[in-house]
Amino acid sequence: MENSCFNCEKYKELKVKDGVYVPEVNISFPDDDPQKRLVEVKIEREIAFDDTYPYYENTPEFRRFCFRYDLKTYLCSFLNWVLYGVKIEGKEILKKYAKDFENGAITVANHQYRWDIPGIRVALGMRKIWIPAWAETFKTSDHNNLKGARCIPIPETMSGLKKFNEAIDKLHEEKQWFHIFPEGTRWDFYKPFKPFRKGAFVWAYKYDLPILPMVYTHRPRTGWRKLFCKSEPLMTLTVLEPMYADKSLPRKQSVDKLREDVYKKMLDAAGIMHNPWPIVPEIDK
């Protein structure tokens, strides 16, 4: 396969535990830039992500809009099961640590494919989650899907960022849950883990919220599912035990430790013995 992921240098460095399935994907993944965006973005509308954008919305109209998306999520979840055989493991964690989640939580996962959010919502019992997302994608045909999924654009202007932070503060006051893909970019069915940005772990420290890690892993296609998406694997989502910022440490040290601990725990759950990317992105050093 000319564009096989196995031809990529990072895959040649990857080492997994015995029996761990690594799918062969017909994609030549970058070996030099873990933040390179592989999903094409076609701008269809202009939106100013400054202090005029409604980062926090709680109007009846917005709630109805999200409700309609929630119904769509049920359909996506069914198709997710049909096409990708999504299995959820570790859901009992949510009951075991229910008291820890009374003020909300931050879920994190490896960013795997277009429908990974519906899988995460199924794992959480269809709980509402708020998702910071790359602002440019709100200018595409996915605008309504993103808005209905309770995604919040991350602005690049200082005025916008101030309003964004105020919105997150407000949602935390309401004891809402957040989901963050710490890798940032989505590379479809990519087995190695890319470096983790620190945002989720900064919020865990700031808001004193648990991090609830989840890990997507792959399975070979079997049975009647071989009729669909033949070049793509089946998926399993595993919920891990929550992790917490060490408040006895200085802020930066605590954030860095939590990020490293979560990263290593997720690697182990994914069956990865040696990951070719560093934990911390170059821009964060």
Residue pairs with C-beta under 8 A, 6 or more apart in sequence:
1 24
1 26
3 26
3 27
3 28
4 24
4 25
4 26
4 28
5 11
5 24
5 25
5 26
5 27
5 28
5 29
5 190
5 191
6 12
6 24
7 28
8 28
8 29
8 31
9 31
9 276
10 29
10 31
10 192
10 276
10 277
11 22
11 29
11 191
11 192
11 276
13 274
13 276
14 22
14 191
14 192
14 272
14 274
14 275
14 276
15 272
15 273
15 274
16 22
16 191
16 271
16 272
16 273
17 271
17 272
17 273
19 271
20 217
20 270
20 271
20 272
21 217
21 218
21 219
21 220
21 233
22 191
22 218
23 189
23 191
23 218
23 220
23 232
23 233
25 188
25 189
25 190
25 231
25 232
26 231
27 38
27 187
27 188
29 38
29 187
29 190
30 36
30 38
34 183
34 185
34 194
34 195
34 277
34 281
35 184
35 185
35 194
35 281
35 283
36 185
37 185
38 185
38 186
38 187
38 188
39 185
39 186
41 136
41 137
41 139
41 140
42 140
42 141
43 136
43 139
43 140
44 139
44 140
44 141
44 143
45 139
45 143
46 139
47 53
47 135
47 138
47 139
47 153
49 135
49 138
49 153
49 155
49 156
49 157
49 160
50 155
50 157
50 159
50 160
50 163
51 157
51 159
51 160
51 162
51 163
53 153
53 155
53 160
53 163
55 152
55 153
55 155
55 160
55 163
55 164
55 166
55 167
56 166
56 167
56 170
56 171
65 147
65 148
66 128
66 148
66 150
68 148
69 144
69 145
69 147
69 148
69 149
70 126
70 148
72 148
73 118
73 121
73 126
73 149
74 126
76 115
76 118
77 86
77 118
77 119
77 121
77 122
79 115
80 86
80 115
80 118
80 119
80 122
80 235
82 225
82 228
83 225
83 228
83 229
84 113
84 115
84 229
84 232
84 233
84 234
84 235
85 219
85 225
85 234
85 235
86 119
86 122
86 234
86 235
86 236
86 237
87 219
87 235
87 236
87 237
88 119
88 122
88 123
88 236
88 237
88 238
88 239
89 236
89 237
89 238
89 239
90 123
90 238
90 239
90 240
91 123
91 125
91 239
93 212
93 239
93 240
93 241
93 242
94 101
94 124
94 125
94 239
96 241
97 210
97 241
97 242
100 210
100 242
101 177
101 210
101 212
101 242
102 175
103 175
103 208
103 209
104 172
104 175
104 176
104 177
104 178
104 207
104 209
105 177
105 178
105 209
105 210
105 211
105 212
105 242
106 177
106 178
106 179
106 180
106 200
106 203
106 204
106 209
106 210
106 211
106 212
107 120
107 124
107 129
107 177
107 178
107 179
107 180
107 211
107 212
107 213
107 214
108 179
108 180
108 181
108 182
108 200
108 211
108 212
108 213
108 214
108 262
108 266
109 116
109 120
109 179
109 181
109 213
109 214
109 215
109 216
109 237
110 181
110 183
110 193
110 215
110 216
110 266
110 270
111 181
111 183
111 184
111 185
111 186
111 187
112 186
112 188
112 189
112 190
112 216
112 235
113 186
113 188
113 189
113 232
113 235
114 186
114 188
116 186
116 216
117 131
117 149
117 179
119 216
119 235
119 237
120 129
120 179
120 214
120 237
121 127
121 129
123 214
123 237
123 239
124 177
127 177
128 150
128 176
128 177
129 150
129 176
129 177
129 178
129 179
130 150
130 151
130 152
130 168
130 171
130 176
130 177
130 178
130 179
131 149
131 150
131 151
131 152
131 178
131 179
131 180
132 151
132 152
132 153
132 154
132 164
132 168
132 178
132 180
132 199
133 146
133 151
133 152
133 153
133 154
134 153
134 154
134 184
135 153
135 154
135 155
135 156
137 146
138 146
138 147
138 151
138 153
152 164
152 167
152 168
153 164
154 164
155 161
155 163
155 164
168 178
168 203
171 178
172 207
172 209
178 200
178 203
178 209
180 199
180 200
180 203
182 196
182 197
182 198
182 199
182 200
182 201
182 259
182 262
183 193
183 194
183 195
183 196
183 197
184 194
184 197
185 194
187 194
188 232
189 218
189 232
189 233
191 218
191 270
191 272
192 272
192 275
192 276
192 277
193 263
193 266
193 267
193 270
193 272
193 275
193 277
194 277
194 281
195 277
195 278
195 279
195 280
195 281
195 282
195 284
196 259
196 262
196 263
196 279
196 280
196 281
197 281
197 284
198 255
198 256
198 259
198 284
200 211
200 259
201 211
201 245
201 255
201 256
201 258
201 259
201 262
202 255
203 209
204 210
204 211
204 244
204 245
204 255
204 258
205 245
205 247
205 251
205 254
205 255
205 258
208 245
208 247
210 242
210 243
210 244
211 242
211 243
211 244
211 245
211 258
211 262
212 239
212 240
212 242
213 239
213 240
213 242
213 243
213 262
213 265
213 266
213 269
214 237
214 238
214 239
214 240
215 237
215 238
215 240
215 266
215 269
215 270
216 235
216 236
216 237
217 235
217 236
217 238
217 269
217 270
217 271
218 233
218 234
218 235
218 236
219 233
219 234
219 235
219 236
220 233
220 234
221 229
221 230
221 232
221 233
221 234
222 234
225 234
238 269
240 265
240 266
240 269
243 258
243 261
243 262
243 265
244 258
245 254
245 255
245 258
246 254
246 257
246 258
247 254
249 257
256 280
259 279
259 280
260 279
263 279
264 279
267 275
